[in-house]
Amino acid sequence: MSVWQDWLFSLARVYPSSTVDKEISSLVMELFRILLYHAIRLEYGGWRVWIDTLSILHTRVGCEKHKRRYPRGVKY
């Protein structure tokens, strides 16, 4: 699956608010660590997976920060 990291990151929360969210995010990151290791180690051009991952993660965290700073429906 191309860009599987995006799908996997969508299952976790960047800022978990409950214990269930924290547990799910922890499990997702554990699975992510395993898949990323194998992708980098075994795939041809595995270093590109790392570059894609950094890009996807940066975008997700930036988007979540923006949503927290500027919530929808709030007049400024």
Helices and strands as residue ranges (DSSP letters): H 4-11, H 19-42, H 47-69
